[in-house]
Amino acid sequence: VLTILHGDLVDKVEGRYDVVAANIVADAIIALSPSIPRFLKPGGVYIASGIIDTREKDVLPALKAAGFAVAERHEHGGWVCLVCKRG
């Protein structure tokens, strides 16, 4: 089952999911990352993308602080996607 919601994650989402994807700018990923763990099922994956390569260095500490480890990194055309799991 695929559920897509538009709007502020914290205000609109209930429950726990296998995958949470955020394809938005680095500042939004940094702000949202502390809230993501409560929406993930055990073993769930957080996909953070839409990150300009020069901002990756700002996003990584926020992911780590939220308890995530980067399992995969993908880059294309100056944009970065980080596939994360709880560390």
Z-matrix of the N, CA and C atoms (Angstrom, degrees):
N
C 1 1.447
C 2 1.519 1 108.08
N 3 1.302 2 117.10 1 132.25
C 4 1.451 3 123.80 2 178.52
C 5 1.511 4 108.28 3 -111.93
N 6 1.328 5 116.10 4 124.92
C 7 1.456 6 121.24 5 177.06
C 8 1.516 7 107.91 6 -118.53
N 9 1.311 8 116.78 7 125.90
C 10 1.458 9 121.57 8 178.01
C 11 1.517 10 107.51 9 -118.61
N 12 1.331 11 115.85 10 126.39
C 13 1.456 12 121.53 11 177.74
C 14 1.513 13 108.52 12 -121.87
N 15 1.297 14 116.01 13 142.69
C 16 1.466 15 121.70 14 178.54
C 17 1.522 16 107.67 15 -111.70
N 18 1.312 17 117.01 16 128.01
C 19 1.452 18 120.68 17 178.30
C 20 1.511 19 111.16 18 133.97
N 21 1.310 20 116.13 19 -168.66
C 22 1.453 21 122.47 20 -178.47
C 23 1.524 22 109.77 21 -71.34
N 24 1.311 23 116.47 22 122.05
C 25 1.457 24 123.15 23 -177.31
C 26 1.521 25 112.15 24 -50.87
N 27 1.294 26 116.77 25 -49.76
C 28 1.462 27 120.94 26 -173.70
C 29 1.524 28 111.95 27 -66.10
N 30 1.324 29 117.47 28 -32.45
C 31 1.462 30 120.85 29 -178.63
C 32 1.525 31 113.84 30 -83.81
N 33 1.321 32 118.42 31 -26.82
C 34 1.459 33 121.03 32 -170.20
C 35 1.523 34 115.51 33 -108.00
N 36 1.308 35 117.62 34 -20.13
C 37 1.465 36 120.10 35 -171.01
C 38 1.520 37 111.25 36 -98.64
N 39 1.312 38 114.64 37 138.81
C 40 1.459 39 122.53 38 171.59
C 41 1.514 40 106.75 39 -131.19
N 42 1.302 41 116.83 40 152.87
C 43 1.451 42 120.29 41 175.74
C 44 1.511 43 113.06 42 92.86
N 45 1.340 44 113.73 43 -172.39
C 46 1.459 45 121.72 44 -178.39
C 47 1.519 46 108.16 45 -129.24
N 48 1.329 47 115.80 46 145.24
C 49 1.450 48 121.41 47 -171.70
C 50 1.525 49 111.48 48 -131.15
N 51 1.331 50 115.69 49 157.30
C 52 1.457 51 121.63 50 176.10
C 53 1.516 52 111.47 51 -72.94
N 54 1.336 53 116.79 52 -34.21
C 55 1.463 54 122.20 53 -178.16
C 56 1.522 55 109.44 54 -137.30
N 57 1.328 56 115.46 55 134.79
C 58 1.456 57 121.77 56 169.44
C 59 1.523 58 106.03 57 -123.24
N 60 1.328 59 116.65 58 126.30
C 61 1.461 60 121.72 59 -179.54
C 62 1.521 61 109.56 60 -117.45
N 63 1.317 62 114.93 61 135.29
C 64 1.463 63 121.73 62 176.22
C 65 1.522 64 107.28 63 -127.90
N 66 1.318 65 116.76 64 103.99
C 67 1.459 66 121.79 65 178.52
C 68 1.522 67 107.33 66 -106.87
N 69 1.328 68 114.01 67 75.31
C 70 1.459 69 121.22 68 -175.21
C 71 1.520 70 108.60 69 -142.40
N 72 1.295 71 117.29 70 -179.06
C 73 1.464 72 121.63 71 -176.71
C 74 1.526 73 111.71 72 -69.32
N 75 1.318 74 114.83 73 160.08
C 76 1.467 75 122.02 74 -176.24
C 77 1.530 76 112.67 75 -55.13
N 78 1.318 77 118.18 76 -43.82
C 79 1.465 78 119.86 77 -177.91
C 80 1.523 79 112.15 78 -61.04
N 81 1.321 80 116.89 79 -37.95
C 82 1.464 81 120.18 80 178.44
C 83 1.529 82 111.03 81 -69.91
N 84 1.324 83 117.56 82 -38.54
C 85 1.461 84 120.82 83 177.24
C 86 1.524 85 110.23 84 -63.91
N 87 1.312 86 116.35 85 -41.91
C 88 1.472 87 120.78 86 177.59
C 89 1.526 88 110.20 87 -60.31
N 90 1.322 89 117.22 88 -44.22
C 91 1.467 90 121.70 89 -179.00
C 92 1.529 91 112.30 90 -68.82
N 93 1.332 92 118.28 91 -37.99
C 94 1.460 93 122.06 92 -176.22
C 95 1.526 94 114.35 93 -80.35
N 96 1.306 95 117.17 94 -29.59
C 97 1.468 96 120.82 95 -170.86
C 98 1.529 97 115.03 96 -53.07
N 99 1.328 98 120.51 97 -39.08
C 100 1.468 99 117.98 98 178.39
C 101 1.530 100 114.10 99 -62.90
N 102 1.325 101 117.69 100 -24.54
C 103 1.473 102 121.95 101 -179.30
C 104 1.521 103 113.37 102 -86.22
N 105 1.312 104 117.75 103 -19.68
C 106 1.464 105 121.66 104 -172.60
C 107 1.527 106 114.14 105 -61.51
N 108 1.336 107 120.25 106 -42.31
C 109 1.474 108 118.74 107 -175.56
C 110 1.525 109 114.64 108 -54.72
N 111 1.307 110 118.57 109 -33.82
C 112 1.468 111 119.19 110 -178.21
C 113 1.522 112 112.98 111 -71.16
N 114 1.338 113 116.80 112 -12.91
C 115 1.455 114 120.79 113 179.02
C 116 1.526 115 113.03 114 -100.96
N 117 1.317 116 117.67 115 -3.46
C 118 1.466 117 120.98 116 -178.52
C 119 1.517 118 111.61 117 -99.00
N 120 1.315 119 115.40 118 137.81
C 121 1.462 120 120.72 119 170.01
C 122 1.523 121 108.24 120 -70.77
N 123 1.332 122 117.79 121 159.36
C 124 1.461 123 119.38 122 173.70
C 125 1.532 124 109.93 123 -54.23
N 126 1.309 125 116.72 124 133.71
C 127 1.457 126 121.24 125 -177.87
C 128 1.519 127 113.90 126 80.41
N 129 1.335 128 117.26 127 3.44
C 130 1.457 129 121.39 128 -178.34
C 131 1.516 130 112.97 129 -69.11
N 132 1.320 131 114.87 130 165.83
C 133 1.463 132 122.42 131 -176.07
C 134 1.528 133 109.49 132 -120.99
N 135 1.311 134 115.40 133 137.18
C 136 1.461 135 123.13 134 174.90
C 137 1.519 136 107.23 135 -111.85
N 138 1.326 137 116.63 136 118.68
C 139 1.459 138 121.84 137 179.08
C 140 1.519 139 107.96 138 -105.46
N 141 1.327 140 115.56 139 113.54
C 142 1.459 141 122.14 140 179.12
C 143 1.523 142 107.85 141 -108.25
N 144 1.313 143 116.80 142 115.59
C 145 1.461 144 120.05 143 -178.73
C 146 1.517 145 109.81 144 -139.66
N 147 1.339 146 114.87 145 176.99
C 148 1.458 147 119.86 146 -173.94
C 149 1.518 148 110.52 147 84.58
N 150 1.320 149 115.67 148 21.48
C 151 1.460 150 121.60 149 -176.49
C 152 1.530 151 108.39 150 -97.18
N 153 1.315 152 117.50 151 120.05
C 154 1.460 153 120.88 152 174.29
C 155 1.524 154 107.17 153 -66.17
N 156 1.327 155 116.51 154 136.85
C 157 1.466 156 120.74 155 -172.95
C 158 1.527 157 113.81 156 -53.30
N 159 1.316 158 118.17 157 -32.22
C 160 1.468 159 120.70 158 179.85
C 161 1.527 160 112.83 159 -72.84
N 162 1.323 161 118.11 160 -13.25
C 163 1.472 162 121.90 161 179.27
C 164 1.522 163 112.86 162 -101.34
N 165 1.314 164 118.09 163 -5.18
C 166 1.463 165 120.79 164 -179.85
C 167 1.527 166 111.13 165 -55.27
N 168 1.316 167 117.10 166 -39.48
C 169 1.467 168 121.31 167 -178.79
C 170 1.532 169 111.77 168 -62.94
N 171 1.316 170 118.29 169 -22.06
C 172 1.459 171 122.50 170 176.94
C 173 1.529 172 111.70 171 -84.98
N 174 1.321 173 116.50 172 -31.68
C 175 1.462 174 122.12 173 -177.19
C 176 1.533 175 111.56 174 -77.08
N 177 1.316 176 117.08 175 -39.72
C 178 1.471 177 120.71 176 -174.60
C 179 1.530 178 113.81 177 -55.57
N 180 1.344 179 120.42 178 -46.14
C 181 1.469 180 118.78 179 178.29
C 182 1.533 181 113.21 180 -63.25
N 183 1.324 182 117.14 181 -33.17
C 184 1.469 183 120.59 182 178.89
C 185 1.523 184 110.66 183 -67.38
N 186 1.325 185 116.51 184 -39.51
C 187 1.464 186 120.02 185 177.14
C 188 1.522 187 110.70 186 -64.69
N 189 1.310 188 115.99 187 -44.48
C 190 1.472 189 120.43 188 179.19
C 191 1.526 190 110.91 189 -62.17
N 192 1.324 191 116.91 190 -42.95
C 193 1.467 192 120.94 191 179.83
C 194 1.528 193 111.63 192 -63.23
N 195 1.334 194 116.94 193 -28.57
C 196 1.465 195 121.63 194 178.54
C 197 1.526 196 111.85 195 -84.83
N 198 1.351 197 116.48 196 0.56
C 199 1.459 198 120.38 197 176.62
C 200 1.517 199 114.68 198 92.49
N 201 1.334 200 117.56 199 15.85
C 202 1.460 201 121.11 200 -178.75
C 203 1.514 202 111.98 201 -100.11
N 204 1.322 203 114.84 202 148.67
C 205 1.461 204 122.92 203 170.17
C 206 1.525 205 106.72 204 -118.98
N 207 1.316 206 116.35 205 140.14
C 208 1.458 207 120.88 206 178.99
C 209 1.526 208 108.69 207 -77.64
N 210 1.330 209 115.89 208 118.12
C 211 1.464 210 121.75 209 179.53
C 212 1.526 211 111.32 210 -91.31
N 213 1.332 212 116.64 211 -31.48
C 214 1.460 213 122.00 212 179.07
C 215 1.520 214 108.42 213 -145.67
N 216 1.324 215 114.86 214 146.88
C 217 1.469 216 121.57 215 175.72
C 218 1.519 217 107.78 216 -130.23
N 219 1.324 218 115.73 217 131.14
C 220 1.458 219 121.32 218 178.45
C 221 1.525 220 108.04 219 -128.55
N 222 1.314 221 116.72 220 139.71
C 223 1.463 222 121.19 221 177.97
C 224 1.521 223 109.30 222 -135.62
N 225 1.326 224 114.78 223 138.69
C 226 1.462 225 119.67 224 177.99
C 227 1.529 226 108.45 225 -153.22
N 228 1.303 227 116.02 226 122.14
C 229 1.459 228 120.62 227 175.29
C 230 1.513 229 114.46 228 61.00
N 231 1.319 230 117.28 229 32.55
C 232 1.462 231 120.54 230 179.17
C 233 1.522 232 114.43 231 86.24
N 234 1.328 233 117.81 232 3.83
C 235 1.461 234 122.57 233 178.34
C 236 1.524 235 109.36 234 -111.36
N 237 1.319 236 116.84 235 141.92
C 238 1.460 237 122.80 236 -176.01
C 239 1.525 238 110.34 237 -117.55
N 240 1.328 239 114.50 238 141.90
C 241 1.468 240 122.97 239 173.76
C 242 1.531 241 107.15 240 -125.08
N 243 1.315 242 116.14 241 128.56
C 244 1.461 243 121.86 242 179.40
C 245 1.523 244 109.63 243 -116.81
N 246 1.312 245 116.44 244 122.49
C 247 1.452 246 122.78 245 176.79
C 248 1.535 247 106.39 246 -97.76
N 249 1.323 248 115.77 247 117.59
C 250 1.471 249 120.06 248 -170.97
C 251 1.518 250 112.16 249 -120.21
N 252 1.316 251 113.92 250 150.25
C 253 1.457 252 122.54 251 173.88
C 254 1.512 253 107.88 252 -131.27
N 255 1.312 254 115.47 253 158.59
C 256 1.471 255 119.28 254 177.55
C 257 1.512 256 108.92 255 -64.67
N 258 1.329 257 115.44 256 131.36
C 259 1.465 258 121.35 257 -176.86
C 260 1.490 259 114.04 258 -78.22
